[in-house]
Amino acid sequence: MQPDPLTQTFSALADPTRRAILARLAEGEATVNELAEPFDISLPAISRHLKVLEAAGLVSRTRTAQWRPCRIEAAPLKDVSTWVERYRRLWDESFTRMDAYLTQLQKGDPDARKN
């Protein structure tokens, strides 16, 4: 059974090398050699990372003569953002309640500690 796209995206983003590759590609297209420069790993290892990113839809490769540039694909990142945004509302509500509680404590409200 194939994992859903969101699971594939999170799985691809779980690795710091792949996140660094995406950060570099956010600046513009790059070849495998250019992507490998800052890392102390082999070109085949970079290629394996790129295959994971491609499978998740985060990276695409094109061919221009012998040059095969990689580019970032933002659609899966938008899906992650949409998913996380639902939970952000929960965090914001929790922080709002905590702020209200701390305000009560600072004012010396005796009922604040009962909550």
Secondary structure, DSSP 8 states (H G I E B T S, - for coil): ----HHHHHHHHHTSHHHHHHHHHHTT--B-HHHHHTTSSS-HHHHHHHHHHHHHTTSEEE--BTTB--EEE--HHHHHHHHHHHHHHHHHHHHHHHHHHHHHHHHTT-TTGGG-
